[in-house]
Amino acid sequence: MPGKVVMVQGTASSAGKSTLVAALCRILRQDGWNVAPFKAQNMSLNSFVTADGKEMGRAQVVQAEAAVVEPHVDMNPILLKPEADNRSQVVVMGVPIGGLDAVEYYSRKKYMWAKVTEALDRLRSRYDVVVIEGAGSPAEINLKDKDIVNMAVARYCRAPVLLVGNIDLGGVFASLVGTLELLDPEERALVRAFVINKFRGDLSLLTPGLTWLEERTRIPVAGVVPYFKDIRIPEEDSVPLERRLRMKAGAGYLLDIAVIGFPHIANFDDFDPLEQESGIRLRYVEPNDHLGNPDLIILPGTKSTIADLAYLRDTGLDREIAAHARCGVPVIGICGGYQMLGKWILDPQHVESDHSRAQGLGLLPLTTVFTPNKSTHQIQGRVVEGRGILRGASGLPLQGYEIHMGQTSEEGESPPFVIEGRSGSPGQHPDGALNSEGNILGTYIHGLFHNEGLRRAILSELARRKGVCLPPWTRVSTVEEEYNRLADLVRGSLDMGLVYRIMGIDGT
């Protein structure tokens, strides 16, 4: 018998669907169910590489971790990675099939829908329960005939729907009722409960509204989930504005780390471990921000290297970064940021843009050539350089992953890292570049700072140069503890008996 299903849809983006799915995955796992997440189509620049070298959305990886199962592309069969000029790179079952605009993409609906249903059927054959996430709103009437992620999925597997509204944005009752009104009768019948999310304040003041909502729609409210900011699980699409403002306003720090906030920034969760270090201010430098006098500048990954390189020049950040580098300030480039550090970026086949070449920042003697083939690997390796910013790091182990289109060749600089395994296959592969002064470092390895030994070595070197002493690393909590805290919060906020009844399973 196929696994049971439940679907979480929202009245709009940022309703909190991804987090609620993660919480339900952990709750179901705690209650003894073999559970998996599923999102038919995800649009995000924050992606991940699976153990078999396939690419999928980071949100479904987080949900799989919450469910304590290995991430698999069946959980996110279609990933859209926005590029410049209103196009997206389309990744189907973990493999890119090219850059498409909206018209081109929708013309392939039949093909995409087949991939979606096949992946969902496979998951249901392997798991007791599949928790499905929608995208945006199911009530976008101009797109309903093109839908492959919201009510089309719910109708296909007859999934009961929890409709989530974000009360923190205001207008939650209008959003919930309005969404229902715009659904077809068959779709409306699938909405089995409401969830009010991100609530702040006295719950008793909300009760009259909840009563009205249930009387007006004849649909129960499963619960009210409070707004929280003290449970740390990776974000899906970007670092929230409120958190970015707190990061910039940080006080009492010993080291200041500036991450360039590219318009097409990707895999920003690379820097989560830095944010959790005591004595560190991690901030994103965005339009109209001043670079200031950071102790470390990071050029992160980007989906559109050439476009974001042009952004650096348009804002004058290229000159500021170069000036800091000449004064010895360390600069680290990761993936697209690594490519920018070189002399030239060549795109003869116009894989990424209409430009055949772009001049890099010239901080490392390397050239990158874009090719249609994408490198996606989980990697294991070690540090082989121990000078400059890597002082004290030589020999340390590394884990991470690669996601990039370009191939980069270095001219004389010794590679700081060696990759000893890619997607489970052993072999020696040099990675990255470190200049002779030891302050400019580039690499294709995502997850660099998740390696505790390397992260602490880099921070210790920054502190030594500045003449300060960082406090020892103290782990506040583990990822597992954070998932459990999230599950406890949501379990205590929802009528889980109602949720189980909606799903048609015994929750006792």
GUPA-169139 format. One record per residue (C-alpha): residue in three letters; x, y, z. Coordinates in steps of 0.02 Angstrom, whole numbers, plus 50000, padded with zeros to 5 digits. Each point is the difference from the previous one (the first is absolute). Layout:
# GUPA-169139
ALAXYZ...
This chain:
# GUPA-169139
MET500005000050000PRO500705017349956GLY500585010850144LYS498825012750077VAL500165018249949VAL499695017150074MET500355016449911VAL500495017150068GLN499485014549889GLY500115018650038THR499015015449959ALA501615007949934SER501884998149999SER500825001550172ALA498494992350087GLY501204987950085LYS499594984449899SER501774993149993THR500265001550187LEU498314992350039VAL500374985249885ALA501674997550089ALA499115000350168LEU498684987549944CYS501374988649931ARG500875000050169ILE498384997650097LEU499484985249892ARG501754992650017GLN499925002050189ASP498334991049998GLY500754985049909TRP499535003449819ASN501184997949852VAL499745017049920ALA500685010049852PRO499765017749936PHE499495004649823LYS499915016149899ALA499634998049816GLN500815016149944ASN501135011250101MET500715016849946SER501575003850098LEU501845004149982ASN500374990450158SER500314982349940PHE500894984450058VAL500884985149923THR499424982550048ALA501154985350033ASP499784994249819GLY500495017049929LYS498255006749962GLU499385017650039MET498445004350100GLY499265014250101ARG500775003150171ALA498305001450084GLN499574982049959VAL501714994750066VAL499595008550165GLN498314991350003ALA500844983349964GLU501215003050143ALA498515003650112ALA499234983649943VAL501674991150030VAL500094993449821GLU501295001749862PRO499605014549881HIS499504993949826VAL499505009649844ASP498304991450002MET499635012150143ASN500245014849882PRO499884994149819ILE500045017549925LEU501145014150059LEU499975017149918LYS501555010850028PRO499665018049945GLU501265007749882ALA500155017349925ASP498795005949864ASN498434991450070ARG500624982449969SER500314985450115GLN501154985249990VAL498844985150007VAL500624984950098VAL498964984249973MET500314984950111GLY501635007750054VAL500715003849827PRO499925017149911ILE499104999749833GLY500385018149955GLY499455017950027LEU498185003349957ASP498865015150007ALA498234998350068VAL499194996649830GLU501274986649957TYR499824992150171TYR498104999349997SER500044992549825ARG500804984750080LYS498654997750132LYS499554982449943TYR501804994350018MET500225008750168TRP498364993250068ALA500524982249957LYS501615002350099VAL499035007050148THR498734985950010GLU501304986449973ALA501085006950141LEU498525001650119ASP499424982449960ARG501734993250037LEU500065008950168ARG498284993550048SER500574982349959ARG501485001750121TYR499325010350145ASP498544998950120VAL499625018649982VAL500515013549877VAL499845018150058ILE499765010849845GLU500415018449986GLY499165011949879ALA500775015749925GLY499435017950015SER498095000249995PRO498784987549922ALA498875014649953GLU501055007949862ILE498584999049875ASN501095005449853LEU501094984750026LYS498734986850052ASP500024991349831LYS501894998450015ASP500034993750179ILE501104985050041VAL500405004050182ASN498445005150096MET498224993749977ALA500484989549849VAL501084989550117ALA498664999750136ARG498694994149875TYR501174986949927CYS500304991150167ARG498415006050089ALA501075008450132PRO499125009050143VAL500645017950005LEU500525010650148LEU499835018049941VAL501255011450088GLY499885018850021ASN501355011750065ILE499175011550127ASP501605010050023LEU499725007949828GLY498225005450044GLY498374995749912VAL500084981650043PHE498114997350007ALA499745008449832SER501424989649928LEU499284983650062VAL498215003549950GLY500525008049835THR501074985049955LEU498534988350031GLU498845010849894LEU501184998949851LEU500164981150006ASP498904988349899PRO498724990250103GLU501034983949984GLU501545009150060ARG499095008750142ALA499404983150063LEU501814994650021VAL500375014150123ARG499714991250165ALA500745012150127PHE500785017150022VAL501635004350088ILE500365017750058ASN501885002549997LYS501255012550074PHE498835006850134ARG500635012750128GLY499015005750150ASP498564994450109LEU499114985049923SER498375004550089LEU499885015549889LEU500044988949846THR498654987950059PRO498495009849933GLY500795000249828LEU500314981350004THR498204996850051TRP499385011049857LEU501154991249876GLU499374982750047GLU498175005649995ARG500245009049834THR500894985749911ARG499474984350097ILE501844995350003PRO500904997750168VAL501545009550055ALA501314987050040GLY501005012350103VAL500995016050017VAL501894998949988PRO500945014050088TYR501325010849917PHE501734994250050LYS501795005449967ASP500954989050123ILE499864983549905ARG501374998549870ILE499684989749846PRO500655004949827GLU498995012849902GLU499314995449830ASP500195015349889SER500945013950088VAL500525006450168PRO498445008950065LEU500065019150001GLU499725001150188ARG501484988450032ARG501125009349875LEU499645016450090ARG500444992150168MET501624993449926LYS500525017149935ALA499605008250165GLY501024987750101ALA501045007350141GLY501414993950110TYR500794989549863LEU501854996249981LEU500034995849814ASP498975007549860ILE499634988749851ALA499185007549846VAL499104988949874ILE499625008549835GLY498114998949976PHE499934996449814PRO498315002049913HIS500114981649951ILE500834993550158ALA499914981150017ASN500324987550140PHE500065013650132ASP499844986750135ASP501884997849974PHE500195013650132ASP498794994350135PRO501414992950109LEU500895016949999GLU498435008550063GLN499974988250149GLU501795003850054SER500215010950154GLY500915016349970ILE499615000349813ARG498925012449907LEU499454992449835ARG499125012449886TYR499385000549821VAL500585015049899GLU498525004949891PRO499605015049888ASN500275016550091ASP501014991350138HIS501795005050036LEU501324986549992GLY500865008250148ASN501584992350072PRO499664981450014ASP501264987450063LEU499454987849864ILE499065002549835ILE499054985349926LEU499394999049820PRO498664986550009GLY499284988549869THR498865007249867LYS498884993049864SER500525014049880THR501865003250018ILE500185012349856ALA498465010150048ASP500545001050181LEU501765004849948ALA499215014449905TYR499055004450160LEU501665001650093ARG500625012249869ASP498395009949993THR500025002650188GLY501875003150013LEU500214985250116ASP501294992649882ARG501185014650036GLU499684999250187ILE500334981350006ALA501615002049899ALA500605014250112HIS499714989650157ALA500884985149921ARG501525010749958CYS500085005050183GLY500054981750052VAL498174997550049PRO499554981749967VAL498754996649861ILE499194983049975GLY499024995749843ILE498874984849993CYS499394992649835GLY499395015049898GLY500965011350119TYR501564989649964GLN499745002349813MET499885019050023LEU501685000750089GLY500894994849840LYS500575009649847TRP498704994449875ILE498334991049989LEU499674993049826ASP498294994549939PRO500264995449815GLN498404989749990HIS498975012950096VAL499594987550134GLU499675013450131SER499785016549908ASP500085008949832HIS501785005750039SER501414989449930ARG501255006250128ALA500135010750155GLN501515006750090GLY500144993950179LEU500675009050152GLY501774994149962LEU500394995050179LEU500514982349950PRO500904994449840LEU498644988749933THR498754998749857THR498284992050001VAL499134992949846PHE498154996350009THR499434983649923PRO498264992149987ASN500504985850116LYS499645002750183SER501084993050139THR498964994050147HIS500894989650131GLN500104996950185ILE501845000750043GLN501234994550132GLY501775006750009ARG501285009250103VAL500955016250015VAL501754999249924GLU500575018050028GLY500395007450170ARG500495018049966GLY499145016750000ILE498154999050039LEU500214981150013ARG501365001050132GLY499824985050114ALA498764991249885SER501154988449901GLY499434981950008LEU498255003750064PRO498594989549924LEU498675007849889GLN498234995549952GLY498845009849887TYR499275000249825GLU500255007549828ILE498685007949886HIS500755009749854MET499975001649811GLY501745007249972GLN501724992049994THR501395010450076SER501854998949959GLU501325007550115GLU501645007549942GLY501354995350123GLU499075001850164SER500054984550111PRO498294992450035PRO499555001450185PHE498874984750001VAL500014982549930ILE498394990649968GLU500224981550038GLY498254994249959ARG498595006449888SER498264992450012GLY500764984550079SER501364997649869PRO501795001250065GLY501325010449911GLN501175014850024HIS499335016549934PRO500805016850044ASP498795013950042GLY500125018750016ALA501395012850006LEU500925009850134ASN501075014949950SER501835001550050GLU499595012450139GLY498734987850071ASN498555012250014ILE498994995949842LEU499184982950003GLY498834992449871THR499114983249996TYR498554990849921ILE499594991450165HIS498335004750078GLY499824996550185LEU501785005650035PHE499575008250167HIS498974985150057ASN501684991450028GLU500325004850180GLY501894997649998LEU500265010549844ARG498785013450056ARG500855002050168ALA501725000449918ILE499475014249885LEU499175009750141SER501514997550113GLU501155007049865LEU498865015149978ALA500015002850187ARG501904998250008ARG500225013149865LYS498855012050091GLY500764996650170VAL498414993850081CYS499554983650084LEU498434990949945PRO499004990250129PRO500064981149978TRP498724992049888THR498474995150101ARG498654990549910VAL498335007450054SER498994985449932THR500074986549869VAL498944999749843GLU499054985250073GLU499595010150155GLU499375014449892TYR498844988449902ASN499344993050163ARG499705017550068LEU499065004449842ALA498964984250014ASP499615003650182LEU499415017649958VAL498894994549856ARG499334984650092GLY499515011350144SER499175012449882LEU498994988449890ASP498604987850037MET501014985149942GLY498534988550030LEU499055010049868VAL501494999549883TYR500144981150017ARG498134997849969ILE500125010849845MET501414988949938GLY498984984450034ILE501264991850115ASP500004995150183GLY500985013150098THR499874991650168
